[in-house]
Amino acid sequence: MSKITMQDIADALGISRVTVWKAFNNHSGVSPVLKQSILEKAKELGYARAGTELSFYEKERTVSVIVSRPDSSTFWTNIIHRMAQELSCHNVNLLYTYMPSSYDDDFILPSVLTGGAIQGAVILNVYDERIIRLINELELPKVFLDTVPRIGTETLRGDLLLLEGYHSTYQITQSVVNRGITELGFIGDIQYARTNLDRFHGFCKCMEDNHLEIKKEYCMTRSIHIDSYYQVLSSFLDSLPRLPKAFICASDYITHFLQLYFTEHRNRIPEGILVTGFDGSLEYTNVSEQLTTADVRTSLLGKRLSMQIIYRMEYADAPYELTYINPAIIYRDSMLY
């Protein structure tokens, strides 16, 4: 009797040999149902690798996405949706675990994270230091997307992916300076997220390299509660007797509040004002595709996070990794009014 090959399995199921190869090598593009059929047929026909491969693929795993306020922006929901798609191709279930946006004395981690029901966790949009520290202590393979500045990379017990912000914001700021603008401000809570702090440092370095003064009165970097952005930004802008010629913002979320403010205070910018953002979001229609920004491709980011947690589960003892994702800069006119 001749040796059973991948082509024999493919012929028996009426599919291509490439599809069989993908199933045996854990490549995307083959549904879990089809994978199961391929592996069962391989075992039935006596394919030499079938026993090993079947036991591998039958082992389902569950990953929790630990997230706070996922509905606050399509930025987060797009990432989660792409993660679910990608993980399903690897026989990994994605379990949603909600986190509050801030810690209180009654808070405890959900039992699903501590009871052995999951094999890994991806942490998104969680920016409370005490909650992050509790999550960090979990004996699980973990991947963090961003963290707070007060938690150093050396203390994280998991991989960390960061959107590169230092050089990106440097380039954005330089593009504004190249237009002859020398009075610039920065807006962004730099203690909220490490990426925000990186963006502020990039802004400062560009101003320094161009021998431009960083006027503290034009920079609002203090903590802002998520539900009071417009009120806080309005108070900040109202407090300025004179506005700078441009604002470099840590996110598109901030820029859309600035646009709302200036719509109500057109008299304060008779010659217009230049505003830049970060994230490349399309959900803020009052500013989307109008301002210079960093283009964060959420679909690819979701896929990248999925690949990282799969790697971390497979190689739990491997050294932790720090990875920077470089967004492309989209340059636009950026003038409001």
C-alpha positions as CSV (number, residue, x, y, z in Angstrom):
1,M,0.0,0.0,0.0
2,S,1.4,3.4,-1.0
3,K,2.1,6.1,1.5
4,I,-0.8,8.6,2.0
5,T,0.0,12.1,0.9
6,M,-1.5,15.5,1.3
7,Q,-2.8,15.2,-2.2
8,D,-4.7,12.1,-1.3
9,I,-6.4,14.0,1.5
10,A,-7.2,16.9,-0.8
11,D,-8.7,14.6,-3.5
12,A,-10.8,12.8,-0.9
13,L,-12.4,16.1,0.2
14,G,-12.4,17.9,-3.1
15,I,-10.1,20.7,-2.0
16,S,-6.7,21.9,-3.0
17,R,-3.4,20.4,-1.6
18,V,-2.5,24.0,-0.5
19,T,-5.6,24.1,1.8
20,V,-4.5,20.8,3.4
21,W,-1.0,22.2,3.8
22,K,-2.4,25.3,5.5
23,A,-4.4,23.2,7.9
24,F,-1.4,21.1,8.9
25,N,0.8,24.2,9.4
26,N,-1.6,26.4,11.2
27,H,-1.9,29.1,8.5
28,S,-4.8,31.4,8.3
29,G,-7.4,31.1,5.5
30,V,-8.9,27.7,6.6
31,S,-12.0,27.7,8.7
32,P,-12.0,25.7,12.0
33,V,-14.8,23.4,10.5
34,L,-12.7,22.7,7.4
35,K,-9.6,22.1,9.5
36,Q,-11.4,19.5,11.5
37,S,-12.6,17.8,8.4
38,I,-9.1,17.7,6.9
39,L,-7.6,16.3,10.1
40,E,-10.3,13.7,10.5
41,K,-9.9,12.6,6.9
42,A,-6.1,12.4,7.4
43,K,-6.5,10.1,10.4
44,E,-9.1,8.0,8.5
45,L,-6.7,7.5,5.6
46,G,-3.8,6.8,7.8
47,Y,-1.7,9.9,7.1
48,A,1.5,9.6,9.1
49,R,1.2,13.0,10.8
50,A,-2.5,12.9,11.5
51,G,-2.3,11.8,15.1
52,T,0.0,14.5,16.2
53,E,-1.7,17.2,14.1
54,L,-5.2,16.2,15.2
55,S,-4.4,16.4,18.9
56,F,-2.9,19.8,18.3
57,Y,-5.8,21.3,16.5
58,E,-8.5,19.7,18.7
59,K,-7.1,21.6,21.6
60,E,-9.2,24.8,21.9
61,R,-7.8,27.7,23.7
62,T,-9.5,30.9,25.1
63,V,-8.0,34.3,25.2
64,S,-9.6,37.2,27.1
65,V,-9.5,40.7,25.7
66,I,-9.4,42.8,28.9
67,V,-10.8,46.2,27.9
68,S,-12.3,49.3,29.4
69,R,-14.9,51.4,27.6
70,P,-14.6,49.5,24.2
71,D,-17.6,51.5,22.9
72,S,-15.9,54.8,23.5
73,S,-14.5,54.7,20.1
74,T,-14.6,52.6,16.9
75,F,-10.8,52.5,17.2
76,W,-11.2,49.9,19.9
77,T,-14.1,47.9,18.5
78,N,-12.3,47.6,15.2
79,I,-9.2,46.2,16.9
80,I,-11.3,43.7,18.9
81,H,-13.3,42.6,15.9
82,R,-10.1,41.9,13.9
83,M,-8.6,40.0,16.8
84,A,-11.7,37.7,17.0
85,Q,-11.5,37.0,13.3
86,E,-7.8,36.2,13.4
87,L,-7.8,34.1,16.5
88,S,-10.7,32.0,15.2
89,C,-8.5,30.8,12.4
90,H,-6.2,29.4,15.0
91,N,-8.9,27.6,17.1
92,V,-8.7,30.3,19.8
93,N,-11.8,31.7,21.3
94,L,-11.9,35.4,22.2
95,L,-13.6,36.2,25.5
96,Y,-14.6,39.8,26.4
97,T,-13.8,40.9,29.9
98,Y,-14.9,44.3,31.0
99,M,-12.8,46.5,33.3
100,P,-14.0,49.8,34.9
101,S,-12.1,52.9,33.8
102,S,-11.0,53.6,37.4
103,Y,-10.2,51.6,40.5
104,D,-12.2,51.8,43.7
105,D,-11.8,50.0,47.0
106,D,-14.4,47.4,46.2
107,F,-12.8,46.3,42.9
108,I,-11.6,42.7,42.5
109,L,-10.6,41.0,39.3
110,P,-13.3,39.0,37.6
111,S,-13.1,35.3,38.5
112,V,-12.9,34.4,34.8
113,L,-9.3,35.8,34.9
114,T,-8.3,33.9,38.0
115,G,-10.1,30.6,37.8
116,G,-8.1,28.9,35.0
117,A,-10.8,29.4,32.3
118,I,-8.5,31.3,29.9
119,Q,-5.0,30.6,28.5
120,G,-4.0,34.2,27.7
121,A,-5.0,37.8,27.8
122,V,-4.7,40.9,25.7
123,I,-5.1,44.2,27.5
124,L,-6.6,47.2,25.7
125,N,-7.6,50.7,26.7
126,V,-7.0,50.0,30.4
127,Y,-5.2,53.1,31.9
128,D,-5.8,52.9,35.6
129,E,-2.4,52.1,37.3
130,R,-3.8,50.0,40.1
131,I,-6.0,47.9,37.8
132,I,-3.0,47.4,35.4
133,R,-0.9,46.3,38.3
134,L,-3.5,43.7,39.4
135,I,-3.7,42.4,35.8
136,N,0.0,42.3,35.6
137,E,0.2,39.8,38.5
138,L,-2.0,37.3,36.8
139,E,-0.1,34.0,36.0
140,L,-1.1,34.1,32.4
141,P,0.6,34.8,29.0
142,K,-0.2,38.5,28.5
143,V,0.1,41.2,25.8
144,F,-0.4,44.8,26.6
145,L,-1.3,47.5,24.0
146,D,0.1,50.6,25.7
147,T,0.3,51.2,29.5
148,V,0.6,54.1,31.9
149,P,4.0,56.0,32.2
150,R,4.2,55.1,35.9
151,I,4.6,51.4,35.1
152,G,8.0,50.8,33.6
153,T,8.6,48.2,30.8
154,E,10.9,46.3,33.2
155,T,8.0,45.6,35.6
156,L,5.5,44.3,33.0
157,R,5.0,40.5,33.0
158,G,4.0,40.3,29.4
159,D,4.7,41.7,25.9
160,L,4.1,45.4,25.2
161,L,3.1,46.8,21.9
162,L,3.2,50.6,21.5
163,L,2.2,52.9,18.7
164,E,5.3,54.9,18.0
165,G,4.7,58.5,19.0
166,Y,8.0,60.2,19.6
167,H,9.3,60.3,16.0
168,S,5.8,60.5,14.5
169,T,4.9,63.6,16.5
170,Y,8.3,65.1,15.8
171,Q,7.6,64.8,12.0
172,I,4.1,66.2,12.4
173,T,5.4,69.2,14.4
174,Q,8.2,69.8,11.9
175,S,5.6,69.9,9.1
176,V,3.9,72.7,11.0
177,V,7.1,74.6,11.7
178,N,8.1,74.3,8.0
179,R,5.0,76.4,7.2
180,G,6.6,79.3,9.1
181,I,4.5,78.8,12.3
182,T,6.6,79.4,15.4
183,E,4.0,79.6,18.1
184,L,2.7,76.1,18.9
185,G,0.9,74.5,21.7
186,F,0.4,70.9,22.7
187,I,-2.8,69.2,24.1
188,G,-2.8,65.8,25.6
189,D,-2.9,64.1,29.0
190,I,0.7,62.9,29.3
191,Q,0.1,60.8,32.4
192,Y,-2.9,58.9,30.9
193,A,-0.8,56.8,28.5
194,R,2.8,56.1,27.7
195,T,2.1,56.8,24.1
196,N,0.7,60.3,25.0
197,L,3.9,61.1,26.9
198,D,6.0,59.9,23.9
199,R,4.1,62.2,21.6
200,F,4.7,65.2,24.0
201,H,8.4,64.4,24.1
202,G,8.5,64.3,20.3
203,F,6.8,67.7,20.2
204,C,9.3,69.2,22.7
205,K,12.3,67.8,20.9
206,C,11.2,69.2,17.5
207,M,10.6,72.6,19.1
208,E,14.1,72.4,20.8
209,D,15.8,71.4,17.5
210,N,14.2,74.4,15.8
211,H,15.2,76.8,18.6
212,L,11.6,77.6,19.4
213,E,10.3,78.4,22.8
214,I,7.9,75.9,24.4
215,K,5.4,78.2,26.1
216,K,3.9,76.4,29.0
217,E,0.7,78.5,28.9
218,Y,0.0,77.0,25.4
219,C,0.5,73.4,26.6
220,M,-2.2,71.5,28.4
221,T,-0.8,68.1,29.6
222,R,-2.6,67.6,32.9
223,S,-5.1,64.8,33.6
224,I,-8.5,65.0,32.0
225,H,-11.4,62.8,32.9
226,I,-12.9,61.0,29.9
227,D,-16.3,62.5,30.5
228,S,-15.2,66.1,30.8
229,Y,-12.9,66.7,27.8
230,Y,-15.0,69.5,26.2
231,Q,-15.5,71.4,29.4
232,V,-11.8,71.2,30.4
233,L,-10.6,72.1,26.9
234,S,-13.0,75.0,26.7
235,S,-11.9,76.3,30.1
236,F,-8.2,76.0,29.0
237,L,-8.8,77.9,25.8
238,D,-10.9,80.5,27.5
239,S,-8.1,81.2,29.9
240,L,-5.7,82.1,27.1
241,P,-5.7,85.9,26.4
242,R,-4.0,85.0,23.1
243,L,-4.0,81.8,21.2
244,P,-1.0,80.2,19.5
245,K,-1.0,79.7,15.7
246,A,-1.2,76.0,16.0
247,F,-2.0,73.1,18.3
248,I,-0.4,69.7,18.2
249,C,-2.9,67.2,19.7
250,A,-2.2,63.8,21.1
251,S,-5.3,62.3,19.4
252,D,-8.0,63.0,16.8
253,Y,-10.4,62.7,19.7
254,I,-9.0,66.0,21.1
255,T,-9.0,67.7,17.7
256,H,-12.7,67.2,17.3
257,F,-13.4,69.0,20.6
258,L,-11.1,71.9,19.4
259,Q,-13.1,72.1,16.2
260,L,-16.4,72.3,18.2
261,Y,-14.9,75.1,20.4
262,F,-13.6,77.2,17.5
263,T,-17.0,76.8,15.7
264,E,-18.5,78.5,18.7
265,H,-15.7,81.1,19.1
266,R,-14.9,82.1,15.5
267,N,-14.0,85.5,16.6
268,R,-10.9,84.1,18.4
269,I,-9.3,82.9,15.2
270,P,-10.0,85.5,12.5
271,E,-7.1,84.1,10.4
272,G,-7.9,80.5,11.3
273,I,-5.8,78.1,13.4
274,L,-3.8,75.0,12.4
275,V,-4.6,71.8,14.3
276,T,-3.0,68.3,14.0
277,G,-4.1,65.0,15.4
278,F,-3.1,61.3,15.9
279,D,-4.8,58.0,15.1
280,G,-6.3,58.6,11.7
281,S,-9.8,58.1,13.0
282,L,-12.7,58.5,10.6
283,E,-15.4,58.6,13.3
284,Y,-15.0,62.3,14.1
285,T,-16.6,63.6,10.9
286,N,-16.1,67.2,11.8
287,V,-12.3,66.8,11.4
288,S,-11.7,63.4,9.7
289,E,-9.7,63.6,6.5
290,Q,-9.0,67.3,7.0
291,L,-6.1,67.4,9.5
292,T,-2.6,66.1,9.5
293,T,-2.5,62.9,11.6
294,A,-0.8,59.6,12.2
295,D,-2.6,56.8,10.4
296,V,-3.1,53.8,12.8
297,R,-4.5,50.9,10.8
298,T,-6.7,49.2,13.4
299,S,-7.3,46.1,11.4
300,L,-3.6,45.2,11.1
301,L,-3.1,46.2,14.7
302,G,-5.8,43.7,15.8
303,K,-4.1,41.0,13.7
304,R,-0.7,41.8,15.2
305,L,-2.0,41.5,18.7
306,S,-3.5,38.2,17.9
307,M,-0.2,36.9,16.5
308,Q,1.6,38.1,19.6
309,I,-0.6,36.4,22.1
310,I,-0.5,33.2,20.1
311,Y,3.3,33.4,20.2
312,R,3.3,34.2,23.9
313,M,1.0,31.2,24.7
314,E,3.3,28.9,22.7
315,Y,6.5,30.2,24.2
316,A,5.6,31.4,27.7
317,D,9.2,31.3,28.8
318,A,10.6,33.4,26.0
319,P,11.9,36.9,27.0
320,Y,9.2,39.6,27.0
321,E,9.1,41.8,24.0
322,L,8.7,45.5,23.4
323,T,7.4,46.3,19.9
324,Y,6.8,49.7,18.3
325,I,4.2,50.0,15.5
326,N,5.1,52.8,13.2
327,P,2.1,54.7,11.8
328,A,2.3,56.5,8.5
329,I,1.9,60.3,8.6
330,I,-0.9,61.7,6.5
331,Y,-0.2,65.4,5.7
332,R,-3.1,67.7,5.1
333,D,-3.9,71.4,5.1
334,S,-5.0,71.2,8.8
335,M,-6.4,74.7,8.9
336,L,-9.6,75.2,10.8
337,Y,-11.5,78.1,9.2
